[in-house]
């Protein structure tokens, strides 16, 4: 239920200019990766249904993808690295998107990367592709040629890539922000601090590095951010603290102290469960922001690895129109486990959450396998979500590591 403050923010927020997210409203394609396979689905945004089409295969596992501003190309980062395993094959590939069907075709040569790419994006004009690496933590920038293929790397002088980068984004005011998560303390190993690495960005070159790290980065584990479409507000999820921070941007600067700190969990944290926050997306209208809570830890019961409990939900916040303050108005089950990515269609009517893995749950004396799945939600006029259906996805021993929506041109 909306409280009065949240309701007033929704009413006032109607005046905010909408933006597009991965394109305009229209024919939608959904792409989801299972290991190295990138699967295409047609999307019926009115009926909220998915129809599986063709797929393309990469030689190693898809890590992340991002569309060209024209929505005619998709850039895919892939690697056989995972977690603490660095791997030895790391690639970036371009695919041409068929404007009528959404089918993908390889476009140009793959390029080799120095280490595991965990995230990628383009600048506003898609003149350059930016890639984030978790180990060693850092970022690279590559030219995008006039035909949409990936070109040469642009030399950088980045001095400090933080610890465990997890995302890179470029803001409308030409700031490149590398989100570095850090790591929790483990055994005798102390905590690694997190930070937001802020760079001025021009012509593919990163400069004037500034680090934002409240508490010197200790107790600050940012994973993912998104920008408000019309105001200078940045919403940042803290994976290790299960929080959402709001930072204000002033010209070419980001204020070092968060304007607001909000919890992501809808119920008290289960001390036995591994609980993490994840992806964050602002609604195209700018009136709401969405985050995700993830849990997938297991315990052994009767010789079986069983879900240990925890919260797998989407949290919906109403945004106060004058200040940008988010107020939680809903927590809704994702109907699966570990929604690593989710996406909102550009018309703001549909949210899809990708629950990346199958897991066994104990129900009384029974053991039930909950499969990996794509969960579809209708977004209401008040920003809240209504579950419509889920589409189970067979992943075997792989993971559905990335999913995104692209509006066809």
N, C-alpha and C positions, 0 to 999 in steps of 0.2 A: 504494500500500500504506500502511496506517495504521501510524505508529510507536506505541510504547507510550503516550506521553503523549497523542497524539490519540485512541487507542482508549479510554483511561481517561476522557477528557473526554466521549466519546460515551456511555459507560456511566453516568457520573455525571449527565450532562445529561438522562437519561431522567426524572429527578425534577422537572425544570423544568415549570412549568405551560404548556400550549400556548396559543397565541392564534389569532385568526382574521385572515386577510389578505384584505381585500375580501369578507368574509362567511364563512359556515360551509360545510362540505363539502356537496355536493348537486348539483343541476343547474347546470352552468356555461355561461356565455356568454363568448365571446372577441370583443373588438372590436379591429379594426386599421384604421389610417388610411392611405390612399394619397392624398396631396395633400389635397383637401377632402372626399374620400369616406370615410365611416366604415362599415366593413363588419362585419357580424355573422356569426359562426360558432357553430354548436352544437358542444359539446365532449363527447366520450365519454371520461371520465376513466379508465375501466377499459381500454378498447381503445386509448386514446391516438390518437383520430382526430378530425378536424375536418370539419364539413359546412358549406359556405358557404350563407348565407341572404340576406336582403335587406341593403340599405345605405341610408344617408341622406347627403345632400350639404350641405356648408356652403359659403358663398360664397368662403372663403379656406382656406388649408391648416390642418389640425389640428396643434396644437403639443403638447397634453397633455390628459389627461382624468382625472377622479377621481369615484368613486361616492359617493352619499349613504350615510350610515350605515345607512339602512333598505334599501339596495340597490334602491330603486324609482326612482331618478333618477341620471343621469350628467351631470356638469358638464364642458363641453368648452371649452378655450381655443383660439382660432384666429387666424391672422394671415397677411398676405401678405409679412411681413418674414422675412428669413432671413440668418444669418451677420452680415455687416456692413451689410446692406441693412435699413433700418428699416421700410420699407413704409408704407402709409397707411390700411390697414383692419385693425382689431384688435377681436376680439369674444369675448364669453363667452356660452355658450348652455347651457340645461338641456334634457335629454331625459328623457322618461318611459320606464322599462324595463318592458315587459310581463312580469309575474311568471311567466307560463306559458311564453312563447316566447322571451323575451329581446329581442324586436324593440324598436326605438327609435322614439319619436314626439316631435316638438318640443313643448316644455312651457314656455309663457310667452314673453315677448319676449326677443330677444337684447339684450345691453347692449354699448355701445361702450366700448372700453378706450383708455387714453392712449397705449400703445405696444405693441410686440410682447410678448405673454405667452408665456413659455417653459415654465412649470410651474404647476400648481395643486394644491390640496388642500383639505380641510375640517378643522375642529376635530372633536373626538371625537363630539360630539352632532350634527354637521352643522348647527349654528346659523349658521355663517358659512363663506363661501368665501374662501380666501386665494389670491392670484395673484402669482407672481414675474415680474419683467420684467428682461430682460438689458441693455437700452440705451434710456434711462438705467436703471441698476440700481436695483431697489427692489421694493416689495411693496404691494399694496392688499388691503383686506378688505371684503367685501360681505355683507350680511345674506342669509340664506336664509329665505324666507317659509314660513309653516306649510304651504302647499300644495306646497312644494318648488321654487317658482320663485325666480329670483335677484332680490333686493331692492336697496335703496339701499346705496351705499358708506358705510362707516364712516370718518369723518375720523381721520387719524393725524397724529402729530408726529414721524415717523421722521426723524432727522437725517442718518444715514449708511447708505445702501443698499449700500455696498461697490462692487466692480467686477465686472461681469458675473455677476449672480445667475443661478443655474441650477436652484434648487429651493427650496421652502419646505415645512416640516413643523411640526406641532404635537405635542409630546410629551405623555405621560400626566400629567406633573407641570406642565402648563400653561406650557411654554416654546415660543415660536415661534422657529424657527431658519431663517434665510435663508442658504443656501449660496452663497457668491460665489467664483467660480473664479479671477478675475484673468485675465491673458493673458501668454503667453510674450513675450520680447523678439523683435522683428522688425525687421531692418535697423537703422536708427538709433534706432528706438523702444525704450526700455527696458522691462523686465518690469513689468507691473501686478501688485501683490500680491493674493493671495487672502485670504479670511477667512470665519469663521463668525460671523454677526451674531445674537446671542442677545437675545431680548426676553421679558420677562414678558408673559403673555397672559391677558386677562380680558374677557369680554363683547365680543369683537371688537376690543379696543383693545390696541395694542402699546406697551410702556413699558419703562423701565429698561434701555436698550440697553447691551450689553457685546459687545466684539469679541474673538474668539479668533483669533490669527494667529501661530503659531509662526514665529520668525525674522522678525517684523514682516511676515509674509505672503509673503516672498520664498522661492521654492522650495516654496510651499504653494498648491496649486491644487485645492481641493475642488470636486467636481461633484455628488455625490449622497450621501445618508445614509439609514440605517434604524436603528430602535430595537430593542433586545432586548425580547421580549415580557414578561419577568418580572423582569429585572435592570436596574439603572441604567447600562446600557452603550449607547454610540452608535457605530455603525460607519460610517466616512466614507471614500469612495473619492477619491483624489487623481488627477484626470484627467491633469495635466501631469507627474506624477512616477511614475505607474504603481505606486501604493502604496495600502494599506488602513491607516487609522489607527483606533484605538479610543480613545474619550474616555469617562471616567467622569462620571456626573452625581451630584451630592450635593445633595439637596433642590432648591432653585430655582437651583442653579448648575451649570455645566459646568466641570470642572477644566481649566485652560488648557493643560496639557501632555498630550500623548497618552500613554496607558498602554502602548500597543504600536504598533509600526510594522512592517508586513509588505509584502513585494513581491507584486505581482499576476501578473507574467509568469512563465511556466513555463520559458522559455529565455532566453538572453542577448538583450538588445534589439538588433535589426538597426539599425545607425546610418543606413542608407539609407531606412528605413521610418518613416512617421509613426505613432506608437504612443500610444494613449490608454486610460486606464481609464474605466469608465462606471458604469452602474447597480449598486446594491448592494441585496440583499434578505436579511433574516434568515429562516430556515426557521420555520414556525409553531411548531415544538417548542422553538425557542430553542437547538438543539444544533449548528446549522450556519449559516454565512453564505456567500452567493454573490456574486461580483463578475464583471465582464466586462472582457475586453481587446479593443480595437477597432483595426483597421488598414484603410485603404481608399485609400491614396495610389497614384498611378499614375506610370508612366514611358512614354515613347514608344518603341515598337519596330515597325519596318517601317510607320511611319505610323499605328499604332494605340496607343491609350491602354491600357496593360497594368498589371495589379495589380503594385505595386512590392514586395510582400512584407510580412511582419509577422504578428502573432499575433492571430487571432480565436477566442478561447476563453472558456469559463466556468471560473472558478477556484472550487473548493469548499474551504472551510475548516471544520475541526472546531473548535468553541468549547469551551475549557476551562471546566468548570462553575463553578469557584470564582473564577477571575480574569477570565474573558471573553476570554482570549488566543486568537486564531485561529491555527490551524496548517493550512497548505495540504496537502490530501490528494489533490487531483486537478486537472488542467487538461484540458478536453475541447473539441474543435473544435466551433464553432457551426454548421458546414456551410454557411456563407455569409459575408458580409462586413458588418461594421459593425452589430453587434447593439446598437442604441441603447437599446432597452427589452427587458426580459424579465419574466416573471411566474411566480409559484408558486401553484398552486391551494391553497385553504384546508385541504385534507386533507393537504397536504404530499407528495402522490404524483406530481405532474406539474409540470414546468418547461417553459415555452415561451419561446423566444428569437426576436425579430423582427429578422432581417437586412435592413436597410432598402433596399438598392440592388442593382442588377445590376452586374456588372463582368466584364471580359474577362481571362482568364488564359492564359498561354502554356504549352503542354504539348508539348515537343519542337518540331516544326514546325507544330503545330496551335494555333489560337486558339479557346478555348472560353469561352462566355459562362456565367457562374455567376449565376443569377437571384436576385432578392430572394426571401426565403422565411421561413416560420414553421417553426422546428425544434422538435420535440417530444422531450423526454427523460423517462424514468421515474426517479424519485428512490428510491434504495434505502434499506433500513433503516439503513445506515451513512452516509446523506447523499450518497453519490456518485451520479453520473448515468450512465444508459445511453441512448444515442441510439436512438430508435425509428423516426422518419420525419421527412421534411420536406415541407411543402406550398408549392410555388412560387407566388409572387404576382406578377402582371403589374403593374409600376409605370410603365412607359414612362419619361418624363422626370421623374416625381415620385419621392417617397421614401415608404417606409412608416415614417413618423416616430414613431408611437406605437402601442402595443399593450398591452392589459390583459385580465385575467380578472375576471369578476364572478360570484359565486355568487347565483343567483336566490333571492328570498325564499320 
